[in-house]
Amino acid sequence: MKSLKLLKNKITNEGVPLLLKALSENNSLISLNLAQNMLSDKVLDLFSSFLQTNHNIKLLCLNQNNINVRNAKNKVADFKKLGVTVSV
């Protein structure tokens, strides 16, 4: 599986650790789209840890969630340093 699209699935902050744990075994995933869910700034640290160990992900879509773009600016910059394009 190279791309996973989970748009409009009502995924909350509580569901992200479970999702990332399941995806941690996947070495072929390149794109993860979680747009239009119910995620907040709190998940950015979880994604940061995940992306540091899963180097295959190159695209992370988090737009149209409850993430404050101003608060996420530094994390997004960190993700870009890891070679990941992020939309918030």
PyMOL Python script that loads the backbone (N, CA, C, O; Angstrom):
from pymol import cmd

cmd.read_pdbstr("""\
ATOM      1  N   MET A   1       0.850  -1.171   0.000  1.00  0.00           N
ATOM      2  CA  MET A   1       0.000   0.000   0.000  1.00  0.00           C
ATOM      3  C   MET A   1       0.895   1.233   0.000  1.00  0.00           C
ATOM      4  O   MET A   1       1.725   1.403   0.893  1.00  0.00           O
ATOM      5  N   LYS A   2       0.725   2.088  -0.999  1.00  0.00           N
ATOM      6  CA  LYS A   2       1.550   3.289  -1.106  1.00  0.00           C
ATOM      7  C   LYS A   2       0.814   4.542  -0.651  1.00  0.00           C
ATOM      8  O   LYS A   2       1.437   5.516  -0.229  1.00  0.00           O
ATOM      9  N   SER A   3      -0.519   4.514  -0.738  1.00  0.00           N
ATOM     10  CA  SER A   3      -1.303   5.691  -0.386  1.00  0.00           C
ATOM     11  C   SER A   3      -2.500   5.261   0.460  1.00  0.00           C
ATOM     12  O   SER A   3      -3.174   4.276   0.159  1.00  0.00           O
ATOM     13  N   LEU A   4      -2.747   6.027   1.528  1.00  0.00           N
ATOM     14  CA  LEU A   4      -3.884   5.756   2.400  1.00  0.00           C
ATOM     15  C   LEU A   4      -4.679   7.042   2.558  1.00  0.00           C
ATOM     16  O   LEU A   4      -4.176   8.042   3.070  1.00  0.00           O
ATOM     17  N   LYS A   5      -5.932   6.999   2.110  1.00  0.00           N
ATOM     18  CA  LYS A   5      -6.818   8.161   2.187  1.00  0.00           C
ATOM     19  C   LYS A   5      -7.927   7.875   3.187  1.00  0.00           C
ATOM     20  O   LYS A   5      -8.779   7.013   2.972  1.00  0.00           O
ATOM     21  N   LEU A   6      -7.895   8.619   4.283  1.00  0.00           N
ATOM     22  CA  LEU A   6      -8.899   8.458   5.332  1.00  0.00           C
ATOM     23  C   LEU A   6      -9.635   9.772   5.565  1.00  0.00           C
ATOM     24  O   LEU A   6      -9.839  10.182   6.708  1.00  0.00           O
ATOM     25  N   LEU A   7     -10.030  10.423   4.487  1.00  0.00           N
ATOM     26  CA  LEU A   7     -10.754  11.678   4.560  1.00  0.00           C
ATOM     27  C   LEU A   7     -12.155  11.450   5.134  1.00  0.00           C
ATOM     28  O   LEU A   7     -12.774  10.410   4.908  1.00  0.00           O
ATOM     29  N   LYS A   8     -12.632  12.431   5.871  1.00  0.00           N
ATOM     30  CA  LYS A   8     -14.010  12.441   6.381  1.00  0.00           C
ATOM     31  C   LYS A   8     -14.379  11.172   7.144  1.00  0.00           C
ATOM     32  O   LYS A   8     -15.481  10.648   6.983  1.00  0.00           O
ATOM     33  N   ASN A   9     -13.473  10.684   7.962  1.00  0.00           N
ATOM     34  CA  ASN A   9     -13.741   9.480   8.752  1.00  0.00           C
ATOM     35  C   ASN A   9     -13.983   9.774  10.227  1.00  0.00           C
ATOM     36  O   ASN A   9     -14.081   8.853  11.037  1.00  0.00           O
ATOM     37  N   LYS A  10     -14.078  11.040  10.573  1.00  0.00           N
ATOM     38  CA  LYS A  10     -14.323  11.452  11.958  1.00  0.00           C
ATOM     39  C   LYS A  10     -13.245  10.942  12.909  1.00  0.00           C
ATOM     40  O   LYS A  10     -13.523  10.632  14.068  1.00  0.00           O
ATOM     41  N   ILE A  11     -12.018  10.858  12.412  1.00  0.00           N
ATOM     42  CA  ILE A  11     -10.897  10.420  13.243  1.00  0.00           C
ATOM     43  C   ILE A  11     -10.567  11.529  14.237  1.00  0.00           C
ATOM     44  O   ILE A  11     -10.448  12.695  13.860  1.00  0.00           O
ATOM     45  N   THR A  12     -10.423  11.164  15.488  1.00  0.00           N
ATOM     46  CA  THR A  12     -10.119  12.134  16.544  1.00  0.00           C
ATOM     47  C   THR A  12      -8.671  11.959  17.000  1.00  0.00           C
ATOM     48  O   THR A  12      -7.975  11.036  16.576  1.00  0.00           O
ATOM     49  N   ASN A  13      -8.241  12.861  17.869  1.00  0.00           N
ATOM     50  CA  ASN A  13      -6.889  12.768  18.436  1.00  0.00           C
ATOM     51  C   ASN A  13      -6.648  11.403  19.089  1.00  0.00           C
ATOM     52  O   ASN A  13      -5.538  10.874  19.031  1.00  0.00           O
ATOM     53  N   GLU A  14      -7.676  10.843  19.701  1.00  0.00           N
ATOM     54  CA  GLU A  14      -7.541   9.569  20.399  1.00  0.00           C
ATOM     55  C   GLU A  14      -7.286   8.417  19.434  1.00  0.00           C
ATOM     56  O   GLU A  14      -6.681   7.416  19.818  1.00  0.00           O
ATOM     57  N   GLY A  15      -7.736   8.542  18.192  1.00  0.00           N
ATOM     58  CA  GLY A  15      -7.554   7.478  17.218  1.00  0.00           C
ATOM     59  C   GLY A  15      -6.193   7.487  16.541  1.00  0.00           C
ATOM     60  O   GLY A  15      -5.775   6.476  15.976  1.00  0.00           O
ATOM     61  N   VAL A  16      -5.502   8.612  16.592  1.00  0.00           N
ATOM     62  CA  VAL A  16      -4.223   8.738  15.890  1.00  0.00           C
ATOM     63  C   VAL A  16      -3.152   7.776  16.413  1.00  0.00           C
ATOM     64  O   VAL A  16      -2.478   7.147  15.597  1.00  0.00           O
ATOM     65  N   PRO A  17      -2.958   7.628  17.727  1.00  0.00           N
ATOM     66  CA  PRO A  17      -1.936   6.670  18.175  1.00  0.00           C
ATOM     67  C   PRO A  17      -2.191   5.244  17.677  1.00  0.00           C
ATOM     68  O   PRO A  17      -1.253   4.525  17.335  1.00  0.00           O
ATOM     69  N   LEU A  18      -3.450   4.845  17.638  1.00  0.00           N
ATOM     70  CA  LEU A  18      -3.789   3.503  17.142  1.00  0.00           C
ATOM     71  C   LEU A  18      -3.479   3.379  15.653  1.00  0.00           C
ATOM     72  O   LEU A  18      -2.935   2.370  15.205  1.00  0.00           O
ATOM     73  N   LEU A  19      -3.826   4.400  14.902  1.00  0.00           N
ATOM     74  CA  LEU A  19      -3.549   4.402  13.472  1.00  0.00           C
ATOM     75  C   LEU A  19      -2.047   4.357  13.197  1.00  0.00           C
ATOM     76  O   LEU A  19      -1.585   3.569  12.372  1.00  0.00           O
ATOM     77  N   LEU A  20      -1.298   5.195  13.884  1.00  0.00           N
ATOM     78  CA  LEU A  20       0.145   5.240  13.664  1.00  0.00           C
ATOM     79  C   LEU A  20       0.826   3.945  14.091  1.00  0.00           C
ATOM     80  O   LEU A  20       1.803   3.524  13.472  1.00  0.00           O
ATOM     81  N   LYS A  21       0.318   3.317  15.140  1.00  0.00           N
ATOM     82  CA  LYS A  21       0.875   2.033  15.563  1.00  0.00           C
ATOM     83  C   LYS A  21       0.658   0.984  14.461  1.00  0.00           C
ATOM     84  O   LYS A  21       1.556   0.202  14.149  1.00  0.00           O
ATOM     85  N   ALA A  22      -0.533   0.983  13.888  1.00  0.00           N
ATOM     86  CA  ALA A  22      -0.830   0.037  12.810  1.00  0.00           C
ATOM     87  C   ALA A  22       0.031   0.306  11.579  1.00  0.00           C
ATOM     88  O   ALA A  22       0.448  -0.626  10.891  1.00  0.00           O
ATOM     89  N   LEU A  23       0.292   1.561  11.307  1.00  0.00           N
ATOM     90  CA  LEU A  23       1.078   1.929  10.125  1.00  0.00           C
ATOM     91  C   LEU A  23       2.582   1.802  10.336  1.00  0.00           C
ATOM     92  O   LEU A  23       3.346   1.853   9.373  1.00  0.00           O
ATOM     93  N   SER A  24       3.010   1.641  11.566  1.00  0.00           N
ATOM     94  CA  SER A  24       4.446   1.594  11.844  1.00  0.00           C
ATOM     95  C   SER A  24       5.123   0.386  11.206  1.00  0.00           C
ATOM     96  O   SER A  24       6.333   0.405  10.979  1.00  0.00           O
ATOM     97  N   GLU A  25       4.371  -0.647  10.920  1.00  0.00           N
ATOM     98  CA  GLU A  25       4.912  -1.847  10.281  1.00  0.00           C
ATOM     99  C   GLU A  25       4.962  -1.722   8.760  1.00  0.00           C
ATOM    100  O   GLU A  25       5.588  -2.545   8.092  1.00  0.00           O
ATOM    101  N   ASN A  26       4.306  -0.698   8.208  1.00  0.00           N
ATOM    102  CA  ASN A  26       4.217  -0.538   6.754  1.00  0.00           C
ATOM    103  C   ASN A  26       5.424   0.236   6.246  1.00  0.00           C
ATOM    104  O   ASN A  26       5.638   1.385   6.633  1.00  0.00           O
ATOM    105  N   ASN A  27       6.205  -0.386   5.385  1.00  0.00           N
ATOM    106  CA  ASN A  27       7.400   0.265   4.846  1.00  0.00           C
ATOM    107  C   ASN A  27       7.208   0.798   3.439  1.00  0.00           C
ATOM    108  O   ASN A  27       8.154   1.306   2.838  1.00  0.00           O
ATOM    109  N   SER A  28       5.999   0.692   2.902  1.00  0.00           N
ATOM    110  CA  SER A  28       5.773   1.147   1.534  1.00  0.00           C
ATOM    111  C   SER A  28       4.872   2.375   1.443  1.00  0.00           C
ATOM    112  O   SER A  28       4.714   2.936   0.359  1.00  0.00           O
ATOM    113  N   LEU A  29       4.280   2.804   2.555  1.00  0.00           N
ATOM    114  CA  LEU A  29       3.364   3.939   2.536  1.00  0.00           C
ATOM    115  C   LEU A  29       4.113   5.231   2.249  1.00  0.00           C
ATOM    116  O   LEU A  29       5.072   5.572   2.942  1.00  0.00           O
ATOM    117  N   ILE A  30       3.668   5.948   1.223  1.00  0.00           N
ATOM    118  CA  ILE A  30       4.300   7.196   0.821  1.00  0.00           C
ATOM    119  C   ILE A  30       3.417   8.395   1.152  1.00  0.00           C
ATOM    120  O   ILE A  30       3.915   9.477   1.464  1.00  0.00           O
ATOM    121  N   SER A  31       2.101   8.192   1.082  1.00  0.00           N
ATOM    122  CA  SER A  31       1.157   9.295   1.252  1.00  0.00           C
ATOM    123  C   SER A  31       0.076   8.920   2.266  1.00  0.00           C
ATOM    124  O   SER A  31      -0.534   7.854   2.180  1.00  0.00           O
ATOM    125  N   LEU A  32      -0.146   9.817   3.226  1.00  0.00           N
ATOM    126  CA  LEU A  32      -1.188   9.627   4.241  1.00  0.00           C
ATOM    127  C   LEU A  32      -2.085  10.853   4.251  1.00  0.00           C
ATOM    128  O   LEU A  32      -1.638  11.958   4.560  1.00  0.00           O
ATOM    129  N   ASN A  33      -3.344  10.653   3.915  1.00  0.00           N
ATOM    130  CA  ASN A  33      -4.287  11.763   3.830  1.00  0.00           C
ATOM    131  C   ASN A  33      -5.332  11.621   4.935  1.00  0.00           C
ATOM    132  O   ASN A  33      -6.168  10.718   4.909  1.00  0.00           O
ATOM    133  N   LEU A  34      -5.266  12.531   5.905  1.00  0.00           N
ATOM    134  CA  LEU A  34      -6.214  12.567   7.020  1.00  0.00           C
ATOM    135  C   LEU A  34      -6.998  13.874   7.030  1.00  0.00           C
ATOM    136  O   LEU A  34      -7.385  14.362   8.092  1.00  0.00           O
ATOM    137  N   ALA A  35      -7.228  14.432   5.863  1.00  0.00           N
ATOM    138  CA  ALA A  35      -7.961  15.691   5.752  1.00  0.00           C
ATOM    139  C   ALA A  35      -9.413  15.503   6.191  1.00  0.00           C
ATOM    140  O   ALA A  35      -9.965  14.406   6.119  1.00  0.00           O
ATOM    141  N   GLN A  36      -9.999  16.574   6.636  1.00  0.00           N
ATOM    142  CA  GLN A  36     -11.414  16.643   6.990  1.00  0.00           C
ATOM    143  C   GLN A  36     -11.811  15.638   8.072  1.00  0.00           C
ATOM    144  O   GLN A  36     -12.829  14.954   7.964  1.00  0.00           O
ATOM    145  N   ASN A  37     -10.995  15.566   9.103  1.00  0.00           N
ATOM    146  CA  ASN A  37     -11.317  14.761  10.269  1.00  0.00           C
ATOM    147  C   ASN A  37     -11.474  15.687  11.474  1.00  0.00           C
ATOM    148  O   ASN A  37     -11.822  16.856  11.305  1.00  0.00           O
ATOM    149  N   MET A  38     -11.232  15.201  12.658  1.00  0.00           N
ATOM    150  CA  MET A  38     -11.408  15.999  13.875  1.00  0.00           C
ATOM    151  C   MET A  38     -10.116  16.069  14.678  1.00  0.00           C
ATOM    152  O   MET A  38     -10.118  15.882  15.895  1.00  0.00           O
ATOM    153  N   LEU A  39      -9.016  16.339  13.989  1.00  0.00           N
ATOM    154  CA  LEU A  39      -7.700  16.376  14.621  1.00  0.00           C
ATOM    155  C   LEU A  39      -7.350  17.788  15.066  1.00  0.00           C
ATOM    156  O   LEU A  39      -7.776  18.767  14.453  1.00  0.00           O
ATOM    157  N   SER A  40      -6.573  17.886  16.135  1.00  0.00           N
ATOM    158  CA  SER A  40      -6.133  19.198  16.628  1.00  0.00           C
ATOM    159  C   SER A  40      -4.608  19.248  16.654  1.00  0.00           C
ATOM    160  O   SER A  40      -3.933  18.298  16.258  1.00  0.00           O
ATOM    161  N   ASP A  41      -4.085  20.364  17.124  1.00  0.00           N
ATOM    162  CA  ASP A  41      -2.631  20.572  17.215  1.00  0.00           C
ATOM    163  C   ASP A  41      -1.940  19.476  18.034  1.00  0.00           C
ATOM    164  O   ASP A  41      -0.757  19.198  17.838  1.00  0.00           O
ATOM    165  N   LYS A  42      -2.672  18.873  18.929  1.00  0.00           N
ATOM    166  CA  LYS A  42      -2.096  17.883  19.846  1.00  0.00           C
ATOM    167  C   LYS A  42      -1.495  16.682  19.112  1.00  0.00           C
ATOM    168  O   LYS A  42      -0.590  16.037  19.641  1.00  0.00           O
ATOM    169  N   VAL A  43      -1.974  16.370  17.919  1.00  0.00           N
ATOM    170  CA  VAL A  43      -1.468  15.195  17.200  1.00  0.00           C
ATOM    171  C   VAL A  43      -0.136  15.455  16.500  1.00  0.00           C
ATOM    172  O   VAL A  43       0.516  14.513  16.050  1.00  0.00           O
ATOM    173  N   LEU A  44       0.270  16.702  16.402  1.00  0.00           N
ATOM    174  CA  LEU A  44       1.491  17.019  15.664  1.00  0.00           C
ATOM    175  C   LEU A  44       2.727  16.372  16.284  1.00  0.00           C
ATOM    176  O   LEU A  44       3.629  15.949  15.561  1.00  0.00           O
ATOM    177  N   ASP A  45       2.778  16.292  17.604  1.00  0.00           N
ATOM    178  CA  ASP A  45       3.911  15.626  18.257  1.00  0.00           C
ATOM    179  C   ASP A  45       3.930  14.127  17.941  1.00  0.00           C
ATOM    180  O   ASP A  45       4.994  13.530  17.779  1.00  0.00           O
ATOM    181  N   LEU A  46       2.742  13.533  17.857  1.00  0.00           N
ATOM    182  CA  LEU A  46       2.662  12.111  17.500  1.00  0.00           C
ATOM    183  C   LEU A  46       3.170  11.878  16.081  1.00  0.00           C
ATOM    184  O   LEU A  46       3.907  10.927  15.822  1.00  0.00           O
ATOM    185  N   PHE A  47       2.768  12.754  15.170  1.00  0.00           N
ATOM    186  CA  PHE A  47       3.235  12.633  13.793  1.00  0.00           C
ATOM    187  C   PHE A  47       4.734  12.886  13.699  1.00  0.00           C
ATOM    188  O   PHE A  47       5.423  12.267  12.888  1.00  0.00           O
ATOM    189  N   SER A  48       5.227  13.779  14.512  1.00  0.00           N
ATOM    190  CA  SER A  48       6.660  14.065  14.515  1.00  0.00           C
ATOM    191  C   SER A  48       7.458  12.807  14.873  1.00  0.00           C
ATOM    192  O   SER A  48       8.428  12.471  14.194  1.00  0.00           O
ATOM    193  N   SER A  49       7.057  12.131  15.914  1.00  0.00           N
ATOM    194  CA  SER A  49       7.727  10.893  16.318  1.00  0.00           C
ATOM    195  C   SER A  49       7.596   9.820  15.245  1.00  0.00           C
ATOM    196  O   SER A  49       8.558   9.114  14.938  1.00  0.00           O
ATOM    197  N   PHE A  50       6.414   9.705  14.684  1.00  0.00           N
ATOM    198  CA  PHE A  50       6.165   8.705  13.648  1.00  0.00           C
ATOM    199  C   PHE A  50       7.038   8.950  12.418  1.00  0.00           C
ATOM    200  O   PHE A  50       7.623   8.014  11.874  1.00  0.00           O
ATOM    201  N   LEU A  51       7.125  10.195  11.984  1.00  0.00           N
ATOM    202  CA  LEU A  51       7.879  10.517  10.771  1.00  0.00           C
ATOM    203  C   LEU A  51       9.385  10.373  10.961  1.00  0.00           C
ATOM    204  O   LEU A  51      10.119  10.183   9.991  1.00  0.00           O
ATOM    205  N   GLN A  52       9.840  10.460  12.184  1.00  0.00           N
ATOM    206  CA  GLN A  52      11.269  10.272  12.437  1.00  0.00           C
ATOM    207  C   GLN A  52      11.677   8.806  12.294  1.00  0.00           C
ATOM    208  O   GLN A  52      12.845   8.507  12.043  1.00  0.00           O
ATOM    209  N   THR A  53      10.730   7.904  12.452  1.00  0.00           N
ATOM    210  CA  THR A  53      11.055   6.482  12.315  1.00  0.00           C
ATOM    211  C   THR A  53      10.550   5.893  11.000  1.00  0.00           C
ATOM    212  O   THR A  53      11.088   4.891  10.530  1.00  0.00           O
ATOM    213  N   ASN A  54       9.530   6.496  10.404  1.00  0.00           N
ATOM    214  CA  ASN A  54       9.002   6.027   9.126  1.00  0.00           C
ATOM    215  C   ASN A  54       9.443   6.998   8.048  1.00  0.00           C
ATOM    216  O   ASN A  54       8.790   8.014   7.812  1.00  0.00           O
ATOM    217  N   HIS A  55      10.544   6.687   7.398  1.00  0.00           N
ATOM    218  CA  HIS A  55      11.153   7.610   6.436  1.00  0.00           C
ATOM    219  C   HIS A  55      10.557   7.520   5.042  1.00  0.00           C
ATOM    220  O   HIS A  55      10.976   8.259   4.152  1.00  0.00           O
ATOM    221  N   ASN A  56       9.600   6.644   4.829  1.00  0.00           N
ATOM    222  CA  ASN A  56       9.006   6.494   3.504  1.00  0.00           C
ATOM    223  C   ASN A  56       7.915   7.522   3.225  1.00  0.00           C
ATOM    224  O   ASN A  56       7.671   7.866   2.069  1.00  0.00           O
ATOM    225  N   ILE A  57       7.270   8.007   4.255  1.00  0.00           N
ATOM    226  CA  ILE A  57       6.184   8.976   4.069  1.00  0.00           C
ATOM    227  C   ILE A  57       6.767  10.269   3.496  1.00  0.00           C
ATOM    228  O   ILE A  57       7.708  10.842   4.046  1.00  0.00           O
ATOM    229  N   LYS A  58       6.191  10.710   2.392  1.00  0.00           N
ATOM    230  CA  LYS A  58       6.637  11.945   1.745  1.00  0.00           C
ATOM    231  C   LYS A  58       5.534  12.991   1.673  1.00  0.00           C
ATOM    232  O   LYS A  58       5.802  14.163   1.408  1.00  0.00           O
ATOM    233  N   LEU A  59       4.289  12.570   1.909  1.00  0.00           N
ATOM    234  CA  LEU A  59       3.156  13.492   1.845  1.00  0.00           C
ATOM    235  C   LEU A  59       2.200  13.204   2.991  1.00  0.00           C
ATOM    236  O   LEU A  59       1.739  12.075   3.161  1.00  0.00           O
ATOM    237  N   LEU A  60       1.905  14.236   3.776  1.00  0.00           N
ATOM    238  CA  LEU A  60       0.976  14.138   4.899  1.00  0.00           C
ATOM    239  C   LEU A  60      -0.048  15.256   4.772  1.00  0.00           C
ATOM    240  O   LEU A  60       0.294  16.435   4.859  1.00  0.00           O
ATOM    241  N   CYS A  61      -1.293  14.883   4.567  1.00  0.00           N
ATOM    242  CA  CYS A  61      -2.369  15.865   4.411  1.00  0.00           C
ATOM    243  C   CYS A  61      -3.204  15.919   5.691  1.00  0.00           C
ATOM    244  O   CYS A  61      -3.846  14.941   6.076  1.00  0.00           O
ATOM    245  N   LEU A  62      -3.180  17.079   6.333  1.00  0.00           N
ATOM    246  CA  LEU A  62      -3.939  17.284   7.562  1.00  0.00           C
ATOM    247  C   LEU A  62      -4.879  18.486   7.441  1.00  0.00           C
ATOM    248  O   LEU A  62      -5.378  18.992   8.446  1.00  0.00           O
ATOM    249  N   ASN A  63      -5.114  18.933   6.225  1.00  0.00           N
ATOM    250  CA  ASN A  63      -5.931  20.135   6.045  1.00  0.00           C
ATOM    251  C   ASN A  63      -7.399  19.877   6.396  1.00  0.00           C
ATOM    252  O   ASN A  63      -7.866  18.739   6.401  1.00  0.00           O
ATOM    253  N   GLN A  64      -8.084  20.933   6.681  1.00  0.00           N
ATOM    254  CA  GLN A  64      -9.488  20.950   7.078  1.00  0.00           C
ATOM    255  C   GLN A  64      -9.759  20.110   8.327  1.00  0.00           C
ATOM    256  O   GLN A  64     -10.761  19.400   8.418  1.00  0.00           O
ATOM    257  N   ASN A  65      -8.848  20.212   9.271  1.00  0.00           N
ATOM    258  CA  ASN A  65      -9.032  19.663  10.609  1.00  0.00           C
ATOM    259  C   ASN A  65      -9.123  20.847  11.565  1.00  0.00           C
ATOM    260  O   ASN A  65      -9.351  21.974  11.124  1.00  0.00           O
ATOM    261  N   ASN A  66      -8.953  20.619  12.840  1.00  0.00           N
ATOM    262  CA  ASN A  66      -8.979  21.697  13.833  1.00  0.00           C
ATOM    263  C   ASN A  66      -7.568  22.085  14.262  1.00  0.00           C
ATOM    264  O   ASN A  66      -7.324  22.390  15.430  1.00  0.00           O
ATOM    265  N   ILE A  67      -6.648  22.072  13.310  1.00  0.00           N
ATOM    266  CA  ILE A  67      -5.253  22.398  13.587  1.00  0.00           C
ATOM    267  C   ILE A  67      -5.024  23.871  13.297  1.00  0.00           C
ATOM    268  O   ILE A  67      -5.315  24.351  12.201  1.00  0.00           O
ATOM    269  N   ASN A  68      -4.499  24.588  14.291  1.00  0.00           N
ATOM    270  CA  ASN A  68      -4.203  26.001  14.141  1.00  0.00           C
ATOM    271  C   ASN A  68      -2.913  26.144  13.328  1.00  0.00           C
ATOM    272  O   ASN A  68      -1.846  25.709  13.760  1.00  0.00           O
ATOM    273  N   VAL A  69      -3.023  26.750  12.163  1.00  0.00           N
ATOM    274  CA  VAL A  69      -1.888  26.861  11.250  1.00  0.00           C
ATOM    275  C   VAL A  69      -0.725  27.614  11.894  1.00  0.00           C
ATOM    276  O   VAL A  69       0.432  27.243  11.697  1.00  0.00           O
ATOM    277  N   ARG A  70      -1.014  28.649  12.649  1.00  0.00           N
ATOM    278  CA  ARG A  70       0.066  29.413  13.308  1.00  0.00           C
ATOM    279  C   ARG A  70       0.813  28.557  14.320  1.00  0.00           C
ATOM    280  O   ARG A  70       2.041  28.599  14.397  1.00  0.00           O
ATOM    281  N   ASN A  71       0.064  27.782  15.091  1.00  0.00           N
ATOM    282  CA  ASN A  71       0.691  26.913  16.091  1.00  0.00           C
ATOM    283  C   ASN A  71       1.469  25.769  15.441  1.00  0.00           C
ATOM    284  O   ASN A  71       2.445  25.275  16.006  1.00  0.00           O
ATOM    285  N   ALA A  72       1.039  25.360  14.270  1.00  0.00           N
ATOM    286  CA  ALA A  72       1.656  24.222  13.592  1.00  0.00           C
ATOM    287  C   ALA A  72       2.874  24.595  12.764  1.00  0.00           C
ATOM    288  O   ALA A  72       3.577  23.715  12.268  1.00  0.00           O
ATOM    289  N   LYS A  73       3.130  25.869  12.610  1.00  0.00           N
ATOM    290  CA  LYS A  73       4.187  26.337  11.700  1.00  0.00           C
ATOM    291  C   LYS A  73       5.551  25.694  11.984  1.00  0.00           C
ATOM    292  O   LYS A  73       6.217  25.237  11.055  1.00  0.00           O
ATOM    293  N   ASN A  74       5.968  25.653  13.236  1.00  0.00           N
ATOM    294  CA  ASN A  74       7.274  25.081  13.579  1.00  0.00           C
ATOM    295  C   ASN A  74       7.329  23.581  13.317  1.00  0.00           C
ATOM    296  O   ASN A  74       8.335  23.070  12.826  1.00  0.00           O
ATOM    297  N   LYS A  75       6.256  22.881  13.642  1.00  0.00           N
ATOM    298  CA  LYS A  75       6.220  21.435  13.403  1.00  0.00           C
ATOM    299  C   LYS A  75       6.268  21.139  11.908  1.00  0.00           C
ATOM    300  O   LYS A  75       6.969  20.224  11.474  1.00  0.00           O
ATOM    301  N   VAL A  76       5.531  21.906  11.132  1.00  0.00           N
ATOM    302  CA  VAL A  76       5.531  21.715   9.674  1.00  0.00           C
ATOM    303  C   VAL A  76       6.932  21.934   9.122  1.00  0.00           C
ATOM    304  O   VAL A  76       7.366  21.207   8.229  1.00  0.00           O
ATOM    305  N   ALA A  77       7.633  22.918   9.637  1.00  0.00           N
ATOM    306  CA  ALA A  77       9.015  23.167   9.214  1.00  0.00           C
ATOM    307  C   ALA A  77       9.902  21.969   9.570  1.00  0.00           C
ATOM    308  O   ALA A  77      10.774  21.585   8.790  1.00  0.00           O
ATOM    309  N   ASP A  78       9.677  21.383  10.741  1.00  0.00           N
ATOM    310  CA  ASP A  78      10.435  20.193  11.139  1.00  0.00           C
ATOM    311  C   ASP A  78      10.139  19.012  10.213  1.00  0.00           C
ATOM    312  O   ASP A  78      11.041  18.257   9.852  1.00  0.00           O
ATOM    313  N   PHE A  79       8.871  18.861   9.835  1.00  0.00           N
ATOM    314  CA  PHE A  79       8.486  17.787   8.920  1.00  0.00           C
ATOM    315  C   PHE A  79       9.173  17.961   7.579  1.00  0.00           C
ATOM    316  O   PHE A  79       9.635  16.991   6.978  1.00  0.00           O
ATOM    317  N   LYS A  80       9.239  19.192   7.115  1.00  0.00           N
ATOM    318  CA  LYS A  80       9.888  19.468   5.825  1.00  0.00           C
ATOM    319  C   LYS A  80      11.370  19.107   5.869  1.00  0.00           C
ATOM    320  O   LYS A  80      11.926  18.655   4.868  1.00  0.00           O
ATOM    321  N   LYS A  81      12.010  19.301   7.012  1.00  0.00           N
ATOM    322  CA  LYS A  81      13.414  18.916   7.162  1.00  0.00           C
ATOM    323  C   LYS A  81      13.606  17.409   7.023  1.00  0.00           C
ATOM    324  O   LYS A  81      14.685  16.939   6.663  1.00  0.00           O
ATOM    325  N   LEU A  82      12.540  16.658   7.315  1.00  0.00           N
ATOM    326  CA  LEU A  82      12.578  15.209   7.176  1.00  0.00           C
ATOM    327  C   LEU A  82      12.193  14.761   5.760  1.00  0.00           C
ATOM    328  O   LEU A  82      12.131  13.567   5.465  1.00  0.00           O
ATOM    329  N   GLY A  83      11.937  15.750   4.894  1.00  0.00           N
ATOM    330  CA  GLY A  83      11.573  15.428   3.504  1.00  0.00           C
ATOM    331  C   GLY A  83      10.108  15.158   3.293  1.00  0.00           C
ATOM    332  O   GLY A  83       9.727  14.549   2.294  1.00  0.00           O
ATOM    333  N   VAL A  84       9.260  15.609   4.233  1.00  0.00           N
ATOM    334  CA  VAL A  84       7.829  15.365   4.155  1.00  0.00           C
ATOM    335  C   VAL A  84       7.117  16.655   3.808  1.00  0.00           C
ATOM    336  O   VAL A  84       7.327  17.684   4.450  1.00  0.00           O
ATOM    337  N   THR A  85       6.270  16.597   2.786  1.00  0.00           N
ATOM    338  CA  THR A  85       5.416  17.724   2.433  1.00  0.00           C
ATOM    339  C   THR A  85       4.142  17.599   3.252  1.00  0.00           C
ATOM    340  O   THR A  85       3.496  16.551   3.253  1.00  0.00           O
ATOM    341  N   VAL A  86       3.780  18.673   3.951  1.00  0.00           N
ATOM    342  CA  VAL A  86       2.612  18.648   4.832  1.00  0.00           C
ATOM    343  C   VAL A  86       1.649  19.760   4.429  1.00  0.00           C
ATOM    344  O   VAL A  86       2.057  20.901   4.213  1.00  0.00           O
ATOM    345  N   SER A  87       0.381  19.417   4.331  1.00  0.00           N
ATOM    346  CA  SER A  87      -0.639  20.445   4.149  1.00  0.00           C
ATOM    347  C   SER A  87      -1.499  20.476   5.407  1.00  0.00           C
ATOM    348  O   SER A  87      -1.986  19.447   5.876  1.00  0.00           O
ATOM    349  N   VAL A  88      -1.673  21.677   5.938  1.00  0.00           N
ATOM    350  CA  VAL A  88      -2.441  21.859   7.164  1.00  0.00           C
ATOM    351  C   VAL A  88      -3.605  22.788   6.885  1.00  0.00           C
ATOM    352  O   VAL A  88      -4.390  23.082   7.787  1.00  0.00           O
TER     353      VAL A  88
END
""", "prot")
cmd.dss("prot")
cmd.show_as("cartoon", "prot")
cmd.util.cbc("prot")
cmd.orient("prot")
